[in-house]
């Protein structure tokens, strides 16, 4: 009897638990079906505020201020200070871009209203490059939105590289090197000198966090990208290499740049020269103390042991100021490359940097300050045959030959001492 009672109570307990589970399951299913039919709260819709800008009036005011054929409001000196170049060069660039690049051709928008002119877009780009301001700075005067300002600058830089890069960032030809040799021997007293070589860091404010370690060096504040340049006495840029991570030193950048490879591959023009009665097949660059002892780079003496070496140290140090002057001019003329870069990609930084270098050379030529102005479009030097592997090895060994470096340095020391310029201090 007791066994029957206990069995009956156990069955009732299990039945009650099953009913409870079924009730909970039904309630959950009912709640889930209810939630499926409940409408989600509407998401907020963000719309861009449309500002009615009078582009035509802005263009008329710009033309009256600077481009009026009779009497502009501001003279040529004001134009050059604000645009970093002469009005003649500015109009030449604007006309070329309008002719070759569809972006700079004035068109109607979807509402049938005329867009910005090529002069407005070029003005916007130069104001950003010259003053280093943010992209909304042109809204008040040019009536141009942030995105249009940013697109104008990017397309302007790309257009400058496409149209003028081949001419104004060219490697020196044999004729160019002969003129460069003559100028440097007359000014600095150094025969065979091509120019001065050095590096400049451009700080990258918007560098991705994952790249900070690669682009940051201990002696620099934050990530940066390196520019290596070669400049002659007239501040013409004969070679430029931009894009190395900021953690590299000048030696790493030199090894990655095409300067050495062009010599090894036999692509550099063979502009030979004589100094102190010795023959040398290639010219050389002046560098600071960090560079290795290469025949193509002449350094100074850290501790000169006699008057000859002391005098050469003074000559080499003063002559190498050409590249320092170049970097100073670039930063003063183009504040965009002087301030920390706010661009988000290294590719866009390269477009801006190379465009500023090309514009720098164009301004030198337009002002009549460049020594080599006889460039012929389409001029191609005689194609050199592809050298063999044995020749590459021989060229590579010569480029690493320290004895050749020391021999050239000794000849230059002797030449400078024999042709020294006597001053009152001496």
C-alpha positions, 0 to 999 in steps of 0.5 A, spaced: 500 500 500 505 504 501 509 503 495 502 504 491 502 511 494 509 513 493 508 511 486 502 515 485 505 521 488 512 521 484 507 520 477 504 526 479 510 530 481 513 529 474 507 530 471 507 537 474 514 539 472 512 537 465 506 541 465 510 547 468 515 546 462 510 546 457 507 553 460 514 556 460 515 554 453 509 556 450 510 563 454 517 564 451 514 562 444 508 567 445 513 573 447 518 571 441 512 571 436 509 578 439 516 581 438 517 579 431 510 583 430 513 589 434 515 594 429 523 597 430 524 604 432 525 608 426 533 610 425 534 617 425 536 619 418 541 624 417 541 629 411 547 633 409 545 640 409 545 644 403 548 650 402 546 655 397 553 658 394 553 663 389 559 660 385 558 665 379 559 671 384 565 668 387 568 667 380 566 674 378 569 676 385 576 672 384 577 674 377 576 682 379 581 681 384 586 677 380 585 676 373 582 683 371 585 684 364 584 692 365 586 693 372 585 687 377 584 689 385 591 686 387 597 687 383 602 682 381 606 682 388 600 680 392 598 675 387 605 672 388 605 672 395 598 669 396 599 664 390 606 662 391 607 663 383 606 669 378 600 669 374 603 668 368 605 661 370 598 660 374 594 661 368 599 656 364 597 651 369 590 652 369 589 652 361 593 646 361 589 642 366 583 645 363 585 642 356 587 635 358 584 633 365 576 633 364 575 634 372 578 641 371 573 643 365 567 647 367 560 643 367 553 643 369 551 639 375 544 635 376 540 641 377 543 644 371 547 650 374 554 651 372 560 648 376 566 651 378 571 653 373 578 651 372 581 657 375 577 657 381 579 649 382 586 651 381 586 657 386 583 652 391 588 647 391 594 652 391 591 656 397 591 649 401 598 647 399 600 654 400 597 656 407 596 649 409 589 650 412 583 645 413 579 644 407 573 648 409 577 654 409 575 656 402 568 656 403 567 663 405 571 666 399 571 661 393 564 658 396 567 651 395 565 645 400 570 641 403 569 635 399 570 639 392 576 643 396 579 636 397 578 633 390 580 639 387 587 639 391 588 631 389 586 632 382 591 638 381 597 634 384 595 628 380 595 633 374 601 636 375 605 630 376 602 627 369 603 633 365 609 636 368 613 630 371 617 628 366 620 635 364 621 638 371 623 631 375 627 629 370 634 626 371 640 630 368 642 629 361 649 629 359 648 637 357 645 638 364 651 635 367 656 639 363 652 646 365 652 643 373 659 642 373 661 649 370 656 652 375 659 648 381 666 649 379 665 657 379 661 658 385 663 652 390 670 651 387 668 643 386 669 640 379 664 634 378 659 636 383 652 634 381 649 637 387 648 636 395 644 630 398 640 629 404 633 627 407 627 631 410 622 628 414 614 629 413 610 628 420 604 624 418 598 626 423 593 621 421 598 615 420 594 608 422 595 606 429 598 599 426 604 603 422 606 607 428 612 603 430 614 602 423 614 610 421 616 612 428 624 614 429 626 615 436 629 622 435 622 624 431 616 626 434 611 621 432 610 617 425 613 621 419 615 619 411 622 621 408 624 625 402 630 624 399 632 630 394 638 632 390 639 639 389 644 644 385 646 651 387 640 654 383 636 649 388 633 645 382 631 638 384 635 633 380 632 627 384 627 626 389 625 619 392 619 619 397 615 614 401 620 611 406 618 609 413 620 614 418 624 609 422 629 609 417 636 613 417 639 616 411 643 610 409 637 605 408 633 611 404 639 611 400 640 604 398 632 604 397 632 610 392 634 609 385 640 613 385 645 607 386 641 602 382 642 607 376 649 607 376 650 599 377 645 598 371 649 603 367 643 608 366 646 614 369 649 619 363 657 618 363 659 625 364 666 624 366 671 630 369 678 631 371 680 634 378 687 634 380 690 631 373 685 624 375 680 622 371 673 620 374 667 617 369 661 620 374 660 626 378 658 626 385 654 628 391 656 632 397 653 628 403 653 629 411 657 624 415 652 619 416 653 616 409 658 611 407 664 612 403 662 611 396 665 614 390 659 618 388 658 621 395 663 626 398 663 627 405 667 632 410 673 630 415 670 630 422 677 632 425 682 635 420 689 634 421 692 640 417 690 646 413 688 643 407 683 638 410 680 644 414 679 648 408 676 643 404 671 642 410 669 649 410 668 648 403 664 642 403 660 644 409 658 651 405 657 648 399 652 642 402 648 648 404 644 648 398 640 642 400 638 645 406 636 651 403 632 647 398 628 644 404 627 651 407 624 654 401 619 648 400 617 649 407 616 656 407 613 656 400 608 650 401 606 650 408 602 643 407 608 639 407 611 643 413 605 642 417 603 634 420 600 631 414 592 630 415 591 625 409 590 618 410 594 614 405 601 614 403 599 614 396 596 621 397 602 624 401 606 622 395 602 625 390 602 632 394 610 631 395 611 630 388 607 636 386 610 641 390 617 639 388 615 639 381 611 646 382 618 648 385 622 647 379 617 650 375 617 657 379 625 657 378 624 656 371 619 661 370 623 666 374 629 665 370 633 662 376 634 655 373 641 654 369 638 648 365 632 651 361 634 648 354 629 642 355 627 639 349 620 635 349 621 628 347 628 629 347 631 622 349 638 620 349 641 614 346 639 608 348 644 604 352 644 596 351 643 592 357 649 591 360 651 583 362 651 581 369 659 581 369 658 589 368 653 589 373 658 586 378 663 590 376 659 597 377 657 594 384 664 593 386 666 600 384 660 603 387 662 600 394 670 601 393 672 605 399 679 606 395 676 610 390 672 614 395 678 616 398 682 618 392 677 622 389 677 626 396 684 627 396 684 630 389 678 634 391 682 637 397 688 638 393 684 642 388 681 646 393 687 648 396 691 650 390 685 654 388 683 657 394 680 664 395 684 668 399 680 672 404 681 677 410 680 671 415 685 667 412 
